[in-house]
Amino acid sequence: MLFQQVSIAILGLAVATEAAIIPEFDGLGQLGLVRRQNNRFGGGNRGGNNQAKASSTAAAAAATSAAATNNNGGGNNNNNNNGGAAAGGATCLDTAVIQANSNKDGQDTPAAGQASSATDPANFINFCKGQTITNGLQVKAGSCNGIVMGKIPSTANMITGIITSPKPMEDLDENQTFTVSVQTKGLAAGTFTNAQETYYSAPQDLNGAGQIIGHTHLTIQDLGSSLAPTQPPDPVSFVFFKGVNDDGNGNGLLSATVTGGLPAGNYRVCSMTSSANHQPVLMPVAQRGAQDDCQKFTVGAGTGE
């Protein structure tokens, strides 16, 4: 009887002990899961706090970005280029290149015969609005070109030229091939863009030596019955035209061949020096010698000169 009672007591104690251990083991299991979560994600509440902090930081960054966008957008409305710069800035005028004198009419010191300049506070950036745009084309009906003039050389690098052939008043044989030559100085010759697509479409530029990058043209016009006409020739009319797209002899001598020559008559040959995109070259000062030259000659006059 005593043995039976002891056995029952021991069995009851074992059951009670097991019942007490099972919840604790489950707790350890939960603790192990929590520890695994902590190891993987940064730890219980700390992980939650970090995620909350990250969300808060992202929200703050988004708010800052939105504010910056709004500020820059407002700046653009006031001709400020910060917003445009962030987006590429291709259609915005940088404040660093605004020329203050473009907003002056030049009449601070009036002079007899001096005209007032047109003015604009933004470099005439929209001068061509509403006009036919040149857009790299040779528009015979006229157009407006919004491309900036570009880089201008120093006085030490100004262009000059002299026609060396034909000679002044030289008489050439009728219908015989001859060469037109011009000796230039200060021109980095040999650059000639597509005149059917890039006419005046880029600014004048300089090479590393500060010389204008470009080329020259040689054109001949018929002067009619006299070498000394009193009326200028028609600019649309010419008997020879050649864009010289090479650097000649490398020392500024540029030439073109008039194949088959010309019929008897009185002629004027001229050079027309241009930047790479065919616009007339720009010089740094107004008072200077001409960059181009003209020569008069005859063909078939029988003077023997």
VOPAGU-2260 file (C-alpha; in pm, 1 decimal, decimal comma):
REM VOPAGU-2260
SITE   aa  ch    i         X         Y         Z
SITE  MET   A    0       0,0       0,0       0,0
SITE  LEU   A    1     282,0     224,5      98,5
SITE  PHE   A    2     463,0     135,8    -224,8
SITE  GLN   A    3     150,8     213,0    -426,4
SITE  GLN   A    4     113,2     553,4    -261,3
SITE  VAL   A    5     480,5     637,6    -317,9
SITE  SER   A    6     454,2     532,1    -683,4
SITE  ILE   A    7     148,6     747,7    -734,7
SITE  ALA   A    8     323,7    1042,7    -568,7
SITE  ILE   A    9     632,4    1003,9    -784,4
SITE  LEU   A   10     420,4     976,4   -1099,5
SITE  GLY   A   11     227,1    1289,6   -1003,3
SITE  LEU   A   12     549,6    1476,5    -938,3
SITE  ALA   A   13     683,6    1375,7   -1281,1
SITE  VAL   A   14     367,0    1493,9   -1451,6
SITE  ALA   A   15     379,8    1820,6   -1261,7
SITE  THR   A   16     746,1    1865,1   -1342,7
SITE  GLU   A   17     682,5    1798,4   -1715,2
SITE  ALA   A   18     397,0    2042,7   -1713,9
SITE  ALA   A   19     625,7    2304,9   -1561,4
SITE  ILE   A   20     911,3    2240,2   -1808,0
SITE  ILE   A   21     708,6    2244,5   -2132,5
SITE  PRO   A   22     607,2    2615,0   -2111,0
SITE  GLU   A   23     964,9    2711,3   -2022,8
SITE  PHE   A   24    1095,4    2515,7   -2322,7
SITE  ASP   A   25     845,5    2688,9   -2544,9
SITE  GLY   A   26     974,8    3015,7   -2403,7
SITE  LEU   A   27    1329,8    2918,1   -2495,0
SITE  GLY   A   28    1210,2    2832,7   -2841,8
SITE  GLN   A   29    1056,1    3176,7   -2873,5
SITE  LEU   A   30    1375,6    3330,4   -2739,3
SITE  GLY   A   31    1574,1    3136,7   -2996,5
SITE  LEU   A   32    1346,6    3268,9   -3271,1
SITE  VAL   A   33    1385,1    3620,6   -3138,7
SITE  ARG   A   34    1762,0    3578,2   -3131,2
SITE  ARG   A   35    1759,4    3455,7   -3490,0
SITE  GLN   A   36    1550,8    3757,4   -3585,8
SITE  ASN   A   37    1791,3    3983,1   -3400,5
SITE  ASN   A   38    2091,1    3832,3   -3575,1
SITE  ARG   A   39    1932,2    3860,2   -3919,0
SITE  PHE   A   40    1759,8    4196,8   -3900,0
SITE  GLY   A   41    1946,9    4394,9   -3635,1
SITE  GLY   A   42    1766,3    4289,7   -3315,2
SITE  GLY   A   43    1411,1    4294,3   -3185,3
SITE  ASN   A   44    1306,1    4642,3   -3095,2
SITE  ARG   A   45    1634,3    4778,4   -3227,7
SITE  GLY   A   46    1550,7    4636,6   -3570,7
SITE  GLY   A   47    1209,2    4791,8   -3553,0
SITE  ASN   A   48    1363,2    5122,1   -3447,7
SITE  ASN   A   49    1617,0    5110,3   -3731,6
SITE  GLN   A   50    1345,4    5041,0   -3984,6
SITE  ALA   A   51    1141,0    5323,4   -3842,0
SITE  LYS   A   52    1444,6    5552,3   -3854,0
SITE  ALA   A   53    1513,6    5448,7   -4215,8
SITE  SER   A   54    1154,7    5523,1   -4309,7
SITE  SER   A   55    1175,8    5858,5   -4133,8
SITE  THR   A   56    1506,3    5940,6   -4308,3
SITE  ALA   A   57    1365,3    5843,8   -4650,0
SITE  ALA   A   58    1060,2    6059,1   -4589,4
SITE  ALA   A   59    1279,6    6352,9   -4488,2
SITE  ALA   A   60    1495,9    6306,7   -4797,3
SITE  ALA   A   61    1188,8    6296,0   -5018,1
SITE  ALA   A   62    1058,1    6613,3   -4856,9
SITE  THR   A   63    1395,0    6783,4   -4902,8
SITE  SER   A   64    1406,2    6673,4   -5267,9
SITE  ALA   A   65    1053,8    6800,8   -5326,6
SITE  ALA   A   66    1141,4    7132,0   -5162,8
SITE  ALA   A   67    1456,1    7161,3   -5371,9
SITE  THR   A   68    1257,7    7087,0   -5686,4
SITE  ASN   A   69    1004,1    7352,0   -5596,3
SITE  ASN   A   70    1275,7    7605,0   -5517,4
SITE  ASN   A   71    1459,7    7536,4   -5841,0
SITE  GLY   A   72    1138,1    7550,6   -6037,3
SITE  GLY   A   73    1067,8    7887,7   -5883,6
SITE  GLY   A   74    1421,7    7991,9   -5967,9
SITE  ASN   A   75    1365,3    7901,5   -6330,1
SITE  ASN   A   76    1059,8    8122,4   -6337,3
SITE  ASN   A   77    1289,4    8404,8   -6226,9
SITE  ASN   A   78    1556,8    8326,8   -6490,0
SITE  ASN   A   79    1766,5    8139,5   -6232,8
SITE  ASN   A   80    1942,2    7843,1   -6391,9
SITE  ASN   A   81    1980,7    7609,9   -6093,3
SITE  GLY   A   82    1678,3    7400,5   -6187,4
SITE  GLY   A   83    1783,2    7394,2   -6550,7
SITE  ALA   A   84    2134,6    7289,5   -6457,4
SITE  ALA   A   85    2000,5    6993,0   -6259,4
SITE  ALA   A   86    1797,2    6887,2   -6561,8
SITE  GLY   A   87    2074,4    6941,1   -6810,8
SITE  GLY   A   88    2045,7    7318,9   -6846,7
SITE  ALA   A   89    2036,4    7302,3   -7226,3
SITE  THR   A   90    1767,9    7566,9   -7267,5
SITE  CYS   A   91    1861,4    7796,9   -6981,3
SITE  LEU   A   92    2086,3    8103,0   -6980,9
SITE  ASP   A   93    2361,5    8069,1   -6721,0
SITE  THR   A   94    2384,9    8386,4   -6515,4
SITE  ALA   A   95    2763,9    8369,8   -6547,8
SITE  VAL   A   96    2744,8    8454,6   -6920,1
SITE  ILE   A   97    2499,5    8744,4   -6902,4
SITE  GLN   A   98    2659,9    9052,8   -7057,8
SITE  ALA   A   99    2547,8    9361,5   -6865,7
SITE  ASN   A  100    2629,6    9597,0   -7152,7
SITE  SER   A  101    2371,3    9423,8   -7370,1
SITE  ASN   A  102    2116,5    9597,6   -7152,0
SITE  LYS   A  103    2265,2    9942,0   -7223,9
SITE  ASP   A  104    2187,3   10153,9   -7528,9
SITE  GLY   A  105    2536,4   10308,0   -7538,6
SITE  GLN   A  106    2412,2   10663,2   -7499,4
SITE  ASP   A  107    2568,7   10727,4   -7158,9
SITE  THR   A  108    2809,8   10943,8   -7356,1
SITE  PRO   A  109    2615,4   11075,3   -7656,0
SITE  ALA   A  110    2799,2   11151,6   -7978,4
SITE  ALA   A  111    2687,6   11308,5   -8304,0
SITE  GLY   A  112    2548,9   11044,4   -8538,2
SITE  GLN   A  113    2569,0   10771,0   -8274,7
SITE  ALA   A  114    2264,0   10544,4   -8272,8
SITE  SER   A  115    2111,3   10384,0   -7966,8
SITE  SER   A  116    2171,6   10012,1   -7938,8
SITE  ALA   A  117    1890,7    9764,1   -7896,4
SITE  THR   A  118    1889,7    9628,2   -7541,3
SITE  ASP   A  119    1803,8    9305,4   -7365,4
SITE  PRO   A  120    1877,7    9189,8   -7007,8
SITE  ALA   A  121    1926,5    8826,6   -7113,5
SITE  ASN   A  122    2173,7    8838,0   -7404,0
SITE  PHE   A  123    1890,6    8850,3   -7660,3
SITE  ILE   A  124    1835,2    8480,8   -7597,9
SITE  ASN   A  125    1480,4    8499,9   -7737,8
SITE  PHE   A  126    1552,1    8755,8   -8009,8
SITE  CYS   A  127    1432,9    8522,1   -8285,9
SITE  LYS   A  128    1103,3    8426,4   -8123,2
SITE  GLY   A  129     826,0    8446,1   -8380,3
SITE  GLN   A  130    1071,1    8465,9   -8671,4
SITE  THR   A  131    1174,9    8214,4   -8935,7
SITE  ILE   A  132    1466,3    8032,2   -8772,6
SITE  THR   A  133    1782,6    7977,6   -8977,6
SITE  ASN   A  134    1827,9    7628,0   -8831,1
SITE  GLY   A  135    2146,8    7551,6   -9025,8
SITE  LEU   A  136    1989,6    7624,9   -9363,4
SITE  GLN   A  137    2059,7    7882,9   -9633,5
SITE  VAL   A  138    1718,2    8048,9   -9628,1
SITE  LYS   A  139    1693,8    8266,8   -9938,7
SITE  ALA   A  140    1382,3    8445,9   -9814,1
SITE  GLY   A  141    1565,9    8553,8   -9500,2
SITE  SER   A  142    1573,6    8415,2   -9147,0
SITE  CYS   A  143    1677,5    8480,6   -8788,2
SITE  ASN   A  144    1976,7    8302,6   -8637,8
SITE  GLY   A  145    1982,1    8259,4   -8260,4
SITE  ILE   A  146    2331,7    8109,8   -8236,7
SITE  VAL   A  147    2583,2    8310,3   -8031,9
SITE  MET   A  148    2870,1    8475,4   -8220,4
SITE  GLY   A  149    3136,3    8276,0   -8038,0
SITE  LYS   A  150    3502,1    8314,7   -7949,5
SITE  ILE   A  151    3691,6    8615,6   -8079,5
SITE  PRO   A  152    4070,2    8619,3   -8127,8
SITE  SER   A  153    4318,1    8866,3   -7984,2
SITE  THR   A  154    4450,3    9149,1   -8200,3
SITE  ALA   A  155    4770,0    8946,4   -8240,1
SITE  ASN   A  156    4565,0    8673,2   -8409,4
SITE  MET   A  157    4348,5    8884,9   -8637,4
SITE  ILE   A  158    4312,3    8754,5   -8992,4
SITE  THR   A  159    4455,8    8929,3   -9294,3
SITE  GLY   A  160    4486,8    8825,0   -9657,4
SITE  ILE   A  161    4613,7    8932,7   -9998,8
SITE  ILE   A  162    4528,8    8785,6  -10339,6
SITE  THR   A  163    4847,7    8682,5  -10516,1
SITE  SER   A  164    4690,6    8546,8  -10836,0
SITE  PRO   A  165    4563,4    8689,8  -11064,0
SITE  LYS   A  166    4781,0    8996,6  -11026,2
SITE  PRO   A  167    4635,3    9351,5  -11038,5
SITE  MET   A  168    4513,6    9432,1  -11391,5
SITE  GLU   A  169    4654,6    9104,5  -11524,4
SITE  ASP   A  170    4510,6    8993,4  -11858,5
SITE  LEU   A  171    4447,7    8620,2  -11884,4
SITE  ASP   A  172    4394,3    8408,7  -12192,1
SITE  GLU   A  173    4034,7    8345,4  -12281,9
SITE  ASN   A  174    3887,8    8008,4  -12180,6
SITE  GLN   A  175    4216,4    7888,4  -12032,5
SITE  THR   A  176    4238,8    7722,8  -11691,0
SITE  PHE   A  177    4400,3    7941,8  -11426,2
SITE  THR   A  178    4453,7    7946,3  -11051,5
SITE  VAL   A  179    4324,5    8192,4  -10794,7
SITE  SER   A  180    4540,1    8219,3  -10482,2
SITE  VAL   A  181    4519,3    8414,3  -10157,2
SITE  GLN   A  182    4788,2    8437,4   -9891,9
SITE  THR   A  183    4630,4    8445,6   -9547,4
SITE  LYS   A  184    4764,5    8502,3   -9198,4
SITE  GLY   A  185    4597,5    8423,8   -8867,5
SITE  LEU   A  186    4350,0    8170,5   -9008,4
SITE  ALA   A  187    4353,1    7806,2   -8898,7
SITE  ALA   A  188    4234,6    7697,0   -9242,8
SITE  GLY   A  189    4090,3    7364,7   -9353,2
SITE  THR   A  190    3771,8    7328,1   -9145,5
SITE  PHE   A  191    3454,4    7337,9   -9353,9
SITE  THR   A  192    3118,4    7207,8   -9223,3
SITE  ASN   A  193    2817,7    7088,9   -9426,0
SITE  ALA   A  194    2677,2    7413,0   -9568,7
SITE  GLN   A  195    2343,2    7248,3   -9648,8
SITE  GLU   A  196    2270,9    7151,5   -9288,1
SITE  THR   A  197    2503,0    7342,1   -9050,3
SITE  TYR   A  198    2507,9    7689,4   -9206,3
SITE  TYR   A  199    2568,5    7939,6   -8922,0
SITE  SER   A  200    2459,5    7665,8   -8679,3
SITE  ALA   A  201    2758,3    7683,4   -8440,2
SITE  PRO   A  202    2964,0    7969,1   -8294,4
SITE  GLN   A  203    3302,0    8086,5   -8418,9
SITE  ASP   A  204    3575,5    7894,1   -8237,7
SITE  LEU   A  205    3951,5    7921,5   -8187,3
SITE  ASN   A  206    4226,8    7662,0   -8194,2
SITE  GLY   A  207    4485,5    7614,7   -7921,8
SITE  ALA   A  208    4696,7    7894,5   -8067,1
SITE  GLY   A  209    4406,1    8138,1   -8048,9
SITE  GLN   A  210    4341,9    8146,3   -8424,5
SITE  ILE   A  211    3998,1    8129,3   -8584,3
SITE  ILE   A  212    3911,2    7780,2   -8706,6
SITE  GLY   A  213    3764,1    7808,8   -9053,5
SITE  HIS   A  214    3826,4    7840,6   -9425,0
SITE  THR   A  215    3800,9    8086,7   -9710,9
SITE  HIS   A  216    3594,6    8121,2  -10026,2
SITE  LEU   A  217    3708,6    8259,7  -10359,7
SITE  THR   A  218    3451,7    8421,2  -10585,5
SITE  ILE   A  219    3470,9    8595,6  -10924,8
SITE  GLN   A  220    3213,5    8839,3  -11065,1
SITE  ASP   A  221    3173,4    8988,9  -11409,6
SITE  LEU   A  222    3204,7    9369,6  -11394,8
SITE  GLY   A  223    3056,1    9424,3  -11738,9
SITE  SER   A  224    3206,2    9668,6  -11985,6
SITE  SER   A  225    3445,3    9842,7  -11746,6
SITE  LEU   A  226    3700,3    9769,0  -11475,7
SITE  ALA   A  227    3577,2   10083,5  -11300,1
SITE  PRO   A  228    3197,6   10056,8  -11284,0
SITE  THR   A  229    3006,8   10311,4  -11078,7
SITE  GLN   A  230    2744,2   10060,2  -10968,6
SITE  PRO   A  231    2826,1    9754,0  -10757,8
SITE  PRO   A  232    2776,1    9410,1  -10910,6
SITE  ASP   A  233    2471,1    9203,1  -10823,1
SITE  PRO   A  234    2565,2    8995,4  -10514,3
SITE  VAL   A  235    2352,7    8704,6  -10638,1
SITE  SER   A  236    2547,6    8685,9  -10964,3
SITE  PHE   A  237    2893,9    8527,3  -10993,5
SITE  VAL   A  238    3088,0    8340,9  -11259,9
SITE  PHE   A  239    3301,4    8136,3  -11021,7
SITE  PHE   A  240    3272,9    8035,1  -10657,3
SITE  LYS   A  241    3480,5    7792,0  -10456,4
SITE  GLY   A  242    3493,0    7711,9  -10086,9
SITE  VAL   A  243    3851,4    7615,5  -10008,6
SITE  ASN   A  244    3821,4    7335,0   -9755,2
SITE  ASP   A  245    4190,3    7249,0   -9714,2
SITE  ASP   A  246    4483,2    7420,8   -9545,6
SITE  GLY   A  247    4664,0    7492,8   -9872,2
SITE  ASN   A  248    5040,3    7479,8   -9844,2
SITE  GLY   A  249    5022,7    7476,1   -9465,6
SITE  ASN   A  250    5153,9    7832,6   -9444,6
SITE  GLY   A  251    4836,5    8023,0   -9526,4
SITE  LEU   A  252    4848,8    8009,7   -9908,3
SITE  LEU   A  253    4505,9    7890,9  -10025,9
SITE  SER   A  254    4413,9    7825,8  -10389,3
SITE  ALA   A  255    4133,4    7724,6  -10623,7
SITE  THR   A  256    4144,8    7622,3  -10989,4
SITE  VAL   A  257    3915,3    7786,2  -11244,6
SITE  THR   A  258    3884,6    7494,2  -11483,2
SITE  GLY   A  259    3826,2    7599,6  -11843,6
SITE  GLY   A  260    3891,0    7964,1  -11763,9
SITE  LEU   A  261    3653,6    8250,1  -11842,4
SITE  PRO   A  262    3527,9    8425,8  -12154,6
SITE  ALA   A  263    3662,8    8766,8  -12246,8
SITE  GLY   A  264    3560,1    9037,2  -12003,0
SITE  ASN   A  265    3635,2    9247,5  -11696,7
SITE  TYR   A  266    3633,9    9069,6  -11364,1
SITE  ARG   A  267    3672,7    9109,2  -10990,4
SITE  VAL   A  268    3799,6    8826,1  -10770,7
SITE  CYS   A  269    3752,2    8839,8  -10392,9
SITE  SER   A  270    3822,1    8626,8  -10089,9
SITE  MET   A  271    3555,5    8570,9   -9824,1
SITE  THR   A  272    3704,8    8430,4   -9505,8
SITE  SER   A  273    3470,9    8237,7   -9277,1
SITE  SER   A  274    3454,6    8041,5   -8957,5
SITE  ALA   A  275    3395,6    7666,8   -8978,8
SITE  ASN   A  276    3018,3    7711,7   -9014,3
SITE  HIS   A  277    3053,8    7969,0   -9294,4
SITE  GLN   A  278    2976,5    8288,7   -9101,8
SITE  PRO   A  279    3204,1    8588,5   -9172,4
SITE  VAL   A  280    3491,9    8595,9   -8925,5
SITE  LEU   A  281    3464,7    8822,3   -8620,7
SITE  MET   A  282    3754,9    9040,3   -8509,2
SITE  PRO   A  283    3826,6    9187,2   -8161,9
SITE  VAL   A  284    3840,8    9556,8   -8259,1
SITE  ALA   A  285    3655,7    9777,6   -8505,0
SITE  GLN   A  286    3951,0    9983,8   -8624,9
SITE  ARG   A  287    4169,5    9744,8   -8823,8
SITE  GLY   A  288    4268,9    9640,9   -9172,2
SITE  ALA   A  289    4038,4    9419,8   -9378,0
SITE  GLN   A  290    4066,8    9043,4   -9344,8
SITE  ASP   A  291    3974,2    8989,6   -9711,3
SITE  ASP   A  292    4103,3    9114,7  -10044,8
SITE  CYS   A  293    3972,8    9182,6  -10395,6
SITE  GLN   A  294    4156,9    9206,5  -10725,5
SITE  LYS   A  295    4049,9    9327,2  -11070,6
SITE  PHE   A  296    4170,8    9157,1  -11388,2
SITE  THR   A  297    4075,2    9106,8  -11750,8
SITE  VAL   A  298    4039,2    8809,2  -11980,2
SITE  GLY   A  299    4105,3    8821,6  -12355,1
SITE  ALA   A  300    4171,5    9195,5  -12364,0
SITE  GLY   A  301    4487,7    9143,9  -12566,9
SITE  THR   A  302    4695,1    9375,3  -12347,9
SITE  GLY   A  303    4963,7    9114,4  -12295,6
SITE  GLU   A  304    4993,4    9202,9  -11926,4
